[in-house]
Amino acid sequence: MARINLLPWRAERREQRKREFFMQLGIAAAAAVAVVILCVLFMDARIASQNSDNDYLTGEIKQLDAKIAEIKDLQKTKSQLLARKQIIEQLQENRAQMVHLFDELVKTIPDGARLTALKQNGDILTLDGVAQSNATVAEYMRNIEASPWLGAADLVKTENKHGDSRTPYEFELVVHLGKPKDGENGAPGSASSSTVAAAPASAASVTASPAAAGSAAKAPASAASSAQKTASVPAASASKGGAQ
């Protein structure tokens, strides 16, 4: 015999499905909350890690800035030391140059001329003096240009003041200082010999008397007068023979 259920099973099944739905909804909500919490914790961890990296980089940047400032100070000190070294080297060179300069000033000035003022500004030397004639000034300029420690000489002025009968001409020269090239020792003998060889025969005969006077000055006092009288003819003949 068949059994027939007359109870309201549809209502019970509906209530059961409703309970299952709410249970699934709660589980889903709990899972969503858990996922959100995990995401928040993960992002907080990433932010903390990034902040830690930023702090580390900030510290390293500060150390590098300190090292850069130290390097700049060292470079500044190095530049100052190099500048001081260059100044010292320049002073050393100028000290040797001044010795040779005064030596060349004594060697190049001819008879019949003397200096009254001397002024140096860097590599420019200004010479003021008096001379017997313009030819003496020209000879002085040639001697200066032949000197290895002196360069080109520019004549600023030469005037006949008629103040002194022996040296009536006042002159001013601008000389560019120089240094001898390789192989040049600055010996005065070579410069004077080249000057005499380049001069004409007439000029050599004219300048023979100062040379004779110089040689007679070095001779003993007993033979000075005789050497001055007889030196002009041999010196002139020697100069003509050298020119030939």
Backbone torsions as a table, in degrees:
resi	resn	phi	psi	omega
1	MET	NA	132.1	-176.4
2	ALA	-74.6	147.8	179.1
3	ARG	-102.4	135.9	-178.5
4	ILE	-119.7	123.9	179.3
5	ASN	-92.3	115.8	-178.4
6	LEU	-102.9	7.6	178.6
7	LEU	-77.0	158.6	-180.0
8	PRO	-77.9	76.1	-175.4
9	TRP	-71.8	-26.0	-179.7
10	ARG	-66.4	-37.4	179.2
11	ALA	-67.8	-39.5	178.9
12	GLU	-66.0	-41.1	179.0
13	ARG	-66.0	-36.6	177.9
14	ARG	-64.1	-41.8	178.4
15	GLU	-66.0	-36.4	178.9
16	GLN	-66.0	-43.3	178.2
17	ARG	-64.5	-35.7	179.3
18	LYS	-65.9	-41.3	179.5
19	ARG	-65.5	-40.6	177.7
20	GLU	-63.6	-38.5	178.8
21	PHE	-64.5	-45.1	179.5
22	PHE	-66.3	-34.9	177.3
23	MET	-65.5	-45.6	177.1
24	GLN	-63.6	-38.7	177.8
25	LEU	-63.6	-42.2	178.6
26	GLY	-64.6	-41.9	179.1
27	ILE	-63.1	-42.1	179.0
28	ALA	-64.5	-40.9	178.8
29	ALA	-64.8	-41.4	178.4
30	ALA	-63.8	-41.7	178.4
31	ALA	-64.1	-40.7	179.3
32	ALA	-64.4	-42.4	178.1
33	VAL	-62.8	-41.3	179.1
34	ALA	-62.9	-43.4	179.2
35	VAL	-62.7	-42.2	178.5
36	VAL	-62.4	-43.3	180.0
37	ILE	-62.9	-43.6	178.8
38	LEU	-62.9	-41.0	178.0
39	CYS	-63.3	-42.2	178.8
40	VAL	-63.8	-43.5	178.4
41	LEU	-63.1	-40.1	179.3
42	PHE	-64.5	-44.3	179.3
43	MET	-66.1	-37.6	176.3
44	ASP	-63.2	-39.7	177.9
45	ALA	-64.9	-42.2	178.1
46	ARG	-64.0	-41.8	179.0
47	ILE	-64.4	-42.4	178.3
48	ALA	-63.5	-41.0	178.2
49	SER	-64.3	-42.4	179.2
50	GLN	-65.9	-39.0	176.1
51	ASN	-63.0	-39.2	177.3
52	SER	-63.7	-42.5	177.3
53	ASP	-63.4	-40.4	179.0
54	ASN	-63.9	-41.2	177.2
55	ASP	-63.6	-40.5	178.0
56	TYR	-63.2	-45.8	179.1
57	LEU	-64.2	-37.6	177.8
58	THR	-62.9	-42.5	176.9
59	GLY	-63.6	-42.4	178.3
60	GLU	-64.6	-39.9	178.5
61	ILE	-62.9	-40.5	177.3
62	LYS	-62.8	-41.8	177.7
63	GLN	-63.4	-41.5	178.1
64	LEU	-65.3	-38.3	176.9
65	ASP	-62.4	-39.9	177.9
66	ALA	-65.1	-41.1	178.9
67	LYS	-67.0	-38.8	178.4
68	ILE	-63.7	-42.2	177.4
69	ALA	-63.2	-38.9	177.9
70	GLU	-65.8	-40.8	178.1
71	ILE	-63.2	-40.8	177.6
72	LYS	-62.4	-40.6	177.3
73	ASP	-64.1	-40.5	178.2
74	LEU	-65.3	-40.5	177.4
75	GLN	-64.2	-39.5	177.3
76	LYS	-63.9	-43.5	177.5
77	THR	-63.3	-40.0	178.3
78	LYS	-62.7	-43.5	178.8
79	SER	-62.3	-41.8	178.0
80	GLN	-63.8	-41.4	179.3
81	LEU	-66.2	-40.0	177.7
82	LEU	-64.6	-41.4	177.6
83	ALA	-63.2	-41.1	178.0
84	ARG	-65.4	-39.1	178.0
85	LYS	-63.4	-43.4	178.2
86	GLN	-62.8	-39.8	178.5
87	ILE	-63.9	-42.6	179.5
88	ILE	-64.5	-43.5	177.9
89	GLU	-62.7	-40.6	178.4
90	GLN	-65.0	-39.2	177.2
91	LEU	-64.6	-40.0	178.1
92	GLN	-62.9	-44.3	178.5
93	GLU	-64.4	-41.6	-179.6
94	ASN	-66.9	-31.8	178.6
95	ARG	-65.1	-45.0	176.0
96	ALA	-66.5	-36.3	179.9
97	GLN	-65.2	-39.0	-179.7
98	MET	-65.2	-37.1	177.8
99	VAL	-62.5	-49.0	178.6
100	HIS	-66.2	-33.5	-179.5
101	LEU	-62.8	-49.9	179.7
102	PHE	-66.1	-34.1	176.8
103	ASP	-64.2	-43.1	179.9
104	GLU	-70.4	-32.1	176.8
105	LEU	-63.5	-36.6	178.2
106	VAL	-71.7	-37.5	-175.1
107	LYS	-77.1	-32.7	-173.1
108	THR	-86.7	-22.5	-175.8
109	ILE	-71.2	127.9	-176.9
110	PRO	-83.8	172.2	173.9
111	ASP	-70.2	141.0	-178.0
112	GLY	90.9	10.7	177.5
113	ALA	-142.2	147.7	176.6
114	ARG	-149.1	153.2	-178.4
115	LEU	-93.3	141.2	176.9
116	THR	-111.1	-22.8	-179.6
117	ALA	-151.9	149.2	-179.7
118	LEU	-140.7	128.1	-177.7
119	LYS	-140.2	131.7	179.8
120	GLN	-121.2	132.6	176.1
121	ASN	-133.2	93.2	-176.6
122	GLY	71.0	-122.2	178.0
123	ASP	-96.8	13.3	179.5
124	ILE	-109.6	125.7	-179.5
125	LEU	-117.2	125.8	179.1
126	THR	-107.7	124.3	-177.9
127	LEU	-115.9	126.3	173.7
128	ASP	-114.8	135.8	-179.8
129	GLY	-164.9	-174.4	178.9
130	VAL	-128.3	151.3	-177.5
131	ALA	-144.9	166.3	179.4
132	GLN	-73.9	-37.3	-176.0
133	SER	-156.1	173.9	176.3
134	ASN	-68.3	-28.8	176.8
135	ALA	-63.7	-36.8	177.3
136	THR	-65.0	-39.9	177.4
137	VAL	-64.3	-41.2	178.0
138	ALA	-63.7	-40.6	176.9
139	GLU	-63.9	-38.9	177.4
140	TYR	-62.9	-41.9	178.6
141	MET	-64.5	-38.8	177.3
142	ARG	-65.2	-40.9	178.2
143	ASN	-63.7	-38.9	179.0
144	ILE	-64.9	-45.0	-179.3
145	GLU	-68.4	-25.0	176.9
146	ALA	-81.4	-13.0	-179.0
147	SER	-76.4	138.0	179.7
148	PRO	-72.7	-22.4	-178.8
149	TRP	-95.5	-5.5	178.3
150	LEU	-121.5	146.5	-177.5
151	GLY	-103.6	-143.2	-178.4
152	ALA	-68.4	141.8	179.7
153	ALA	-113.3	126.3	178.8
154	ASP	-109.3	130.0	179.6
155	LEU	-85.9	119.2	179.4
156	VAL	-86.9	-46.9	-179.4
157	LYS	-158.6	154.4	169.2
158	THR	-148.7	121.3	-174.2
159	GLU	-132.9	144.9	176.3
160	ASN	-94.3	103.6	-176.7
161	LYS	-88.1	-16.0	-179.7
162	HIS	58.2	25.8	179.8
163	GLY	-83.6	-42.9	-179.3
164	ASP	-118.6	130.6	-176.8
165	SER	-67.6	-29.8	-178.3
166	ARG	-82.7	-39.3	179.9
167	THR	-129.4	77.0	-176.4
168	PRO	-81.7	-15.3	-173.8
169	TYR	-94.8	128.0	173.7
170	GLU	-102.7	132.8	-177.6
171	PHE	-132.3	160.4	176.2
172	GLU	-138.6	126.3	-178.5
173	LEU	-120.8	142.7	173.3
174	VAL	-113.1	115.9	-173.9
175	VAL	-114.0	133.8	175.6
176	HIS	-93.1	118.4	-177.8
177	LEU	-71.1	151.3	179.0
178	GLY	-147.2	-178.4	178.8
179	LYS	-127.7	147.7	-179.2
180	PRO	-67.6	143.4	178.1
181	LYS	-76.7	177.7	179.0
182	ASP	-64.8	132.2	179.9
183	GLY	94.2	-10.4	178.7
184	GLU	-100.8	126.7	-179.7
185	ASN	-104.2	0.6	177.9
186	GLY	71.1	25.8	179.8
187	ALA	-70.8	133.7	-178.2
188	PRO	-70.3	-23.7	-178.0
189	GLY	-64.8	-41.7	-179.7
190	SER	-65.7	-41.2	-180.0
191	ALA	-64.6	-42.6	-178.5
192	SER	-69.3	-37.3	180.0
193	SER	-67.9	-40.0	177.7
194	SER	-65.8	-35.4	178.3
195	THR	-65.7	-42.6	180.0
196	VAL	-68.1	-39.3	-180.0
197	ALA	-66.6	-34.6	-179.3
198	ALA	-78.8	-19.3	-177.9
199	ALA	-75.7	150.8	175.4
200	PRO	-66.7	170.5	-178.2
201	ALA	-66.7	-35.0	-179.6
202	SER	-67.9	-42.1	178.8
203	ALA	-65.6	-36.5	179.1
204	ALA	-64.3	-38.3	179.5
205	SER	-68.8	-32.1	179.4
206	VAL	-71.2	-39.8	-176.6
207	THR	-87.0	6.6	-179.2
208	ALA	-71.3	-32.5	-177.7
209	SER	-65.9	-41.5	174.8
210	PRO	-62.6	-36.7	178.3
211	ALA	-64.6	-40.1	177.8
212	ALA	-65.0	-37.9	178.7
213	ALA	-65.2	-38.1	179.4
214	GLY	-65.9	-42.7	178.8
215	SER	-67.1	-35.8	178.7
216	ALA	-69.0	-30.5	178.7
217	ALA	-67.6	-33.4	179.5
218	LYS	-79.2	-20.7	179.5
219	ALA	-70.5	167.2	176.7
220	PRO	-62.8	157.5	-176.2
221	ALA	-66.2	-27.0	-178.4
222	SER	-70.5	-32.7	-177.2
223	ALA	-100.8	10.6	-175.0
224	ALA	-68.2	-45.7	-176.1
225	SER	-66.9	-43.1	180.0
226	SER	-67.0	-35.5	179.8
227	ALA	-68.6	-39.0	178.3
228	GLN	-64.8	-34.7	-177.4
229	LYS	-75.1	-37.1	-172.7
230	THR	-101.5	0.9	-172.9
231	ALA	-81.1	-25.3	-174.1
232	SER	-66.1	-44.0	-177.0
233	VAL	-68.7	-48.9	178.0
234	PRO	-63.7	-38.2	-178.2
235	ALA	-66.8	-40.3	179.6
236	ALA	-64.8	-43.2	179.3
237	SER	-65.3	-38.9	178.9
238	ALA	-65.2	-41.0	179.6
239	SER	-65.8	-38.8	178.1
240	LYS	-67.7	-37.9	177.3
241	GLY	-66.8	-38.6	176.5
242	GLY	-66.8	-37.3	178.6
243	ALA	-65.9	-36.2	177.2
244	GLN	-69.6	NA	NA
